[in-house]
Amino acid sequence: MRFQVLDIIFNPPHPVTGEEVAPSDRLNRVVELAVLAEELGIDSFSVGERHAGPVLSSAPTVVLGAIAQATDRILLSTGVTVLSLLDPIRVAEDFGTIDQLSRGRLEIVIGKGNEVLQYPLLGLDIAKQYEYLTENYELLKLLISEENVKWVGTHRPSLEDATTLPRPFDGPFRIWHGSATSFEAVELAAKWGDPIVTANAFQPRENYKVLIDHYREQYLAYGYDPAKAYVGSGSGGLFLADTTEQAIEEFRPIYEGAVAQADKRKHDPKAVGKSTSFRTIEEAVDRGPALVGSSERVAEKILDYHQSYGHDFQSVSVNHVLDFEQQKDTLRRFAEEVIPLVKAELSTTLWTSADKDRAKGFTAVD
């Protein structure tokens, strides 16, 4: 099993105290946490992208550029690059730059995003989000793989003799596909032989498992090597204490306060995956994907979910409203106490020398 830290850079007020973190502090903490993750030997650090709501990840490539310069070894990623909203030319240019700055330590995760307000904000029709995603992905794939590209599509002007610069560091960087609610994303990944990352954040595991299973079935149907059908998994947050009971009580006001904040958005009940299915901290710990508990209990939960998903890397997010020293202590404890327990039980070829499609500047070390 491999491990990743994901920060979507949410920055709403503290759900209990109302305290706010200055954007400059919040953004600099992201870089500092990435440096710490590298020091702790965690494999990957991922930055999200959103363009609406109390979130500071509207320019993830800028943040990743800062992380690239502050680190030397850790794999850089995204979670997700909202490709439905973006011009593939600029995406190829921006990520080509990061790939060069990091000397080949980049892989990205693409998706249509989980924020409906982004589409009207950027003048796009949300009803066409999967059309945008598919066309933009296929063009991006072409741009990072070839020069002098000639291309004709539906949603942007045609291209003639187009070459994006800078080129990727050493061949095209790998593209993963984010999966949360629909078959479209996993079918696109399977068609092109790409890996997927299941969100595994808000819903019962069965909702995510059906998409993972469908992905693997389609991947095989397209004739790809099943050994390359890598799957990553998100989680419903990370909080550790000496006992699971202590962790639940300490994290309760933050978790249930965040649920109350989300309720104010008044999402359509039919909009699956927009808000959590687990209303209380007990539900989230007992039946949901929240990694809240003792180190031993959290390790057991990752292993339990692996029985359902067969995933190759586990992504975790440390809640941003915790005191920053507590955030760092949580990450240290996860690296020192949880990761060894999981790695003792599970192995994968992902990001090792056997994984020939990995980022050229990164090889995982156990």
SULTANOR-V33499 format. One record per residue. N is the residue number from 1. RES is the residue in one small letter. SS is DSSP state (~ for helix, > for strand, _ for the rest). PHI is phi in whole degrees, 0 to 359 (NA if undefined). D_LAST is the distance of its C-alpha to the last C-alpha in Angstrom with 2 decimals. Layout:
BEGIN
<<N/RES/SS/PHI/D_LAST> <N/RES/SS/PHI/D_LAST>>
END
This chain:
BEGIN
<<1/m/_/NA/10.10> <2/r/>/253/9.41> <3/f/>/223/11.38> <4/q/>/222/14.25> <5/v/>/255/17.08> <6/l/>/245/20.50> <7/d/>/233/23.67> <8/i/_/278/26.90> <9/i/_/64/28.68> <10/f/>/300/31.26> <11/n/_/211/33.77> <12/p/_/285/36.62> <13/p/_/300/38.33> <14/h/_/305/36.91> <15/p/_/292/38.16> <16/v/_/252/39.72> <17/t/_/269/40.82> <18/g/_/78/41.39> <19/e/_/296/39.70> <20/e/_/243/38.49> <21/v/_/262/35.78> <22/a/_/299/37.02> <23/p/~/306/35.45> <24/s/~/297/34.64> <25/d/~/292/32.71> <26/r/~/299/30.91> <27/l/~/292/29.81> <28/n/~/292/28.71> <29/r/~/295/26.66> <30/v/~/301/24.68> <31/v/~/296/23.72> <32/e/~/297/23.03> <33/l/~/292/20.77> <34/a/~/295/18.77> <35/v/~/298/18.47> <36/l/~/296/17.35> <37/a/~/302/14.70> <38/e/~/296/13.30> <39/e/~/299/13.68> <40/l/_/277/11.85> <41/g/_/83/8.65> <42/i/_/289/9.96> <43/d/_/290/9.70> <44/s/>/218/13.47> <45/f/>/231/16.86> <46/s/>/236/19.93> <47/v/>/244/23.62> <48/g/_/279/26.40> <49/e/_/211/29.91> <50/r/_/212/33.26> <51/h/_/234/36.79> <52/a/_/203/38.71> <53/g/_/86/38.64> <54/p/_/281/37.26> <55/v/>/225/34.12> <56/l/_/250/33.18> <57/s/_/255/30.97> <58/s/_/287/33.87> <59/a/_/232/32.45> <60/p/~/297/28.67> <61/t/~/293/28.51> <62/v/~/294/29.98> <63/v/~/296/27.34> <64/l/~/295/24.51> <65/g/~/298/26.29> <66/a/~/295/26.24> <67/i/~/293/22.52> <68/a/~/302/21.95> <69/q/~/283/23.96> <70/a/~/270/22.38> <71/t/_/233/18.72> <72/d/_/234/17.04> <73/r/_/237/13.57> <74/i/_/296/13.30> <75/l/>/287/14.51> <76/l/>/259/18.08> <77/s/>/209/19.83> <78/t/>/229/22.99> <79/g/_/204/24.07> <80/v/_/244/26.50> <81/t/>/286/28.42> <82/v/>/279/31.87> <83/l/~/293/32.88> <84/s/~/300/36.11> <85/l/~/265/37.45> <86/l/_/247/36.48> <87/d/_/278/37.94> <88/p/~/303/35.53> <89/i/~/299/36.83> <90/r/~/294/35.71> <91/v/~/298/32.35> <92/a/~/298/31.74> <93/e/~/293/32.96> <94/d/~/296/31.02> <95/f/~/283/27.64> <96/g/~/299/28.36> <97/t/~/296/28.86> <98/i/~/295/25.58> <99/d/~/299/23.74> <100/q/~/289/25.56> <101/l/~/301/25.10> <102/s/_/271/21.31> <103/r/_/56/21.36> <104/g/_/85/20.03> <105/r/_/253/17.56> <106/l/>/242/19.68> <107/e/_/223/19.89> <108/i/>/237/22.61> <109/v/>/243/23.76> <110/i/>/251/27.53> <111/g/>/187/30.10> <112/k/_/266/33.66> <113/g/_/86/32.83> <114/n/_/241/33.82> <115/e/_/235/36.59> <116/v/_/293/39.99> <117/l/~/290/41.70> <118/q/~/295/39.77> <119/y/~/291/41.90> <120/p/~/295/45.36> <121/l/~/300/44.11> <122/l/_/258/43.20> <123/g/_/74/46.20> <124/l/_/242/44.50> <125/d/_/268/45.48> <126/i/~/297/42.95> <127/a/~/294/44.58> <128/k/~/253/43.18> <129/q/~/301/39.58> <130/y/~/282/38.18> <131/e/~/297/40.56> <132/y/~/300/39.25> <133/l/~/300/35.61> <134/t/~/295/36.15> <135/e/~/294/38.29> <136/n/~/293/36.14> <137/y/~/297/32.96> <138/e/~/296/34.68> <139/l/~/289/36.09> <140/l/~/301/32.84> <141/k/~/303/31.14> <142/l/~/292/34.05> <143/l/~/295/34.11> <144/i/~/276/30.52> <145/s/~/259/30.92> <146/e/_/225/34.44> <147/e/_/250/37.02> <148/n/_/53/40.75> <149/v/>/283/40.21> <150/k/>/247/43.28> <151/w/>/206/42.94> <152/v/_/228/45.27> <153/g/_/226/44.35> <154/t/_/251/46.01> <155/h/_/255/44.74> <156/r/_/209/44.66> <157/p/_/299/46.75> <158/s/_/293/46.25> <159/l/>/240/44.48> <160/e/>/222/45.89> <161/d/>/59/44.06> <162/a/>/264/41.30> <163/t/_/229/38.34> <164/t/_/271/36.00> <165/l/_/230/34.76> <166/p/_/287/32.37> <167/r/_/290/30.75> <168/p/_/305/27.03> <169/f/_/301/24.92> <170/d/_/208/24.24> <171/g/_/87/25.71> <172/p/_/299/25.78> <173/f/_/286/22.92> <174/r/_/286/21.79> <175/i/>/246/23.84> <176/w/>/261/22.91> <177/h/>/241/25.79> <178/g/>/284/26.13> <179/s/>/231/27.81> <180/a/_/223/29.75> <181/t/_/223/33.29> <182/s/_/227/34.48> <183/f/~/282/34.28> <184/e/~/301/34.98> <185/a/~/294/31.52> <186/v/~/288/29.71> <187/e/~/292/32.49> <188/l/~/296/32.07> <189/a/~/298/28.35> <190/a/~/296/29.12> <191/k/~/302/31.98> <192/w/~/260/29.87> <193/g/_/72/26.78> <194/d/_/262/24.58> <195/p/_/278/21.92> <196/i/>/232/22.92> <197/v/>/235/21.94> <198/t/>/275/24.05> <199/a/_/300/25.37> <200/n/_/46/25.40> <201/a/_/239/27.11> <202/f/_/245/30.81> <203/q/_/248/31.80> <204/p/_/300/31.54> <205/r/~/300/28.62> <206/e/~/299/31.17> <207/n/~/295/32.14> <208/y/~/277/28.69> <209/k/~/298/28.08> <210/v/~/297/31.27> <211/l/~/286/30.04> <212/i/~/297/26.66> <213/d/~/297/28.59> <214/h/~/296/31.10> <215/y/~/301/28.50> <216/r/~/294/27.06> <217/e/~/298/30.64> <218/q/~/291/31.68> <219/y/~/302/28.66> <220/l/~/293/29.66> <221/a/~/298/33.31> <222/y/_/279/32.72> <223/g/_/88/31.31> <224/y/_/275/27.70> <225/d/_/292/24.84> <226/p/~/298/23.55> <227/a/~/294/20.01> <228/k/~/261/20.07> <229/a/_/277/21.50> <230/y/_/289/18.49> <231/v/>/228/19.31> <232/g/>/254/18.12> <233/s/>/226/19.77> <234/g/_/277/21.25> <235/s/_/203/22.51> <236/g/_/264/25.66> <237/g/_/102/24.48> <238/l/>/230/22.42> <239/f/>/206/24.12> <240/l/>/240/23.12> <241/a/_/210/25.46> <242/d/_/296/25.91> <243/t/_/231/27.60> <244/t/~/294/27.82> <245/e/~/298/31.55> <246/q/~/295/31.09> <247/a/~/299/28.66> <248/i/~/298/31.20> <249/e/~/293/34.09> <250/e/~/287/32.49> <251/f/~/270/31.22> <252/r/~/308/34.40> <253/p/~/297/36.54> <254/i/~/289/33.93> <255/y/~/296/33.09> <256/e/~/287/36.71> <257/g/~/293/37.94> <258/a/~/293/35.67> <259/v/~/298/37.10> <260/a/~/296/40.56> <261/q/~/299/39.79> <262/a/~/296/38.65> <263/d/~/299/41.84> <264/k/_/294/43.91> <265/r/_/290/42.73> <266/k/_/53/44.73> <267/h/_/297/42.76> <268/d/_/301/44.63> <269/p/_/306/43.77> <270/k/_/279/43.41> <271/a/_/276/40.68> <272/v/_/296/37.70> <273/g/_/89/34.43> <274/k/_/272/36.14> <275/s/_/215/36.00> <276/t/_/289/34.35> <277/s/_/275/35.72> <278/f/_/246/34.88> <279/r/_/281/37.55> <280/t/_/245/36.57> <281/i/~/295/33.40> <282/e/~/297/33.96> <283/e/~/298/34.07> <284/a/~/296/30.92> <285/v/~/281/29.01> <286/d/~/284/30.71> <287/r/_/237/30.99> <288/g/_/250/29.14> <289/p/_/270/25.66> <290/a/_/295/25.71> <291/l/>/264/22.70> <292/v/>/237/25.05> <293/g/>/157/25.03> <294/s/_/289/23.35> <295/s/~/301/19.58> <296/e/~/295/20.09> <297/r/~/292/22.42> <298/v/~/294/20.26> <299/a/~/299/17.35> <300/e/~/299/20.11> <301/k/~/292/21.43> <302/i/~/299/18.32> <303/l/~/295/18.18> <304/d/~/296/21.93> <305/y/~/295/21.87> <306/h/~/297/19.34> <307/q/~/299/22.13> <308/s/~/273/24.37> <309/y/~/260/22.31> <310/g/_/60/19.57> <311/h/_/281/17.61> <312/d/_/259/14.27> <313/f/>/223/13.64> <314/q/>/249/15.27> <315/s/>/260/17.19> <316/v/>/230/18.71> <317/s/_/231/21.64> <318/v/>/267/22.89> <319/n/_/299/26.68> <320/h/_/289/28.32> <321/v/_/276/31.35> <322/l/_/295/29.54> <323/d/_/309/30.21> <324/f/~/298/27.73> <325/e/~/295/26.60> <326/q/~/291/26.07> <327/q/~/301/24.03> <328/k/~/293/21.68> <329/d/~/297/21.69> <330/t/~/298/20.90> <331/l/~/294/17.83> <332/r/~/299/16.67> <333/r/~/295/17.44> <334/f/~/299/15.65> <335/a/~/293/12.34> <336/e/~/273/13.00> <337/e/~/245/14.80> <338/v/~/272/14.34> <339/i/~/305/10.76> <340/p/~/300/9.79> <341/l/~/294/12.95> <342/v/~/287/12.29> <343/k/~/295/8.87> <344/a/_/293/10.77> <345/e/_/254/13.31> <346/l/_/231/12.08> <347/s/_/224/10.14> <348/t/_/205/11.04> <349/t/_/272/11.43> <350/l/_/306/11.89> <351/w/_/66/10.91> <352/t/_/269/9.42> <353/s/_/298/11.95> <354/a/_/285/13.79> <355/d/_/268/14.69> <356/k/_/289/17.61> <357/d/_/267/18.91> <358/r/_/294/16.07> <359/a/_/305/17.06> <360/k/_/292/17.75> <361/g/_/263/16.50> <362/f/_/221/12.95> <363/t/_/225/9.94> <364/a/_/295/6.67> <365/v/_/236/3.81> <366/d/_/269/0.00>>
END
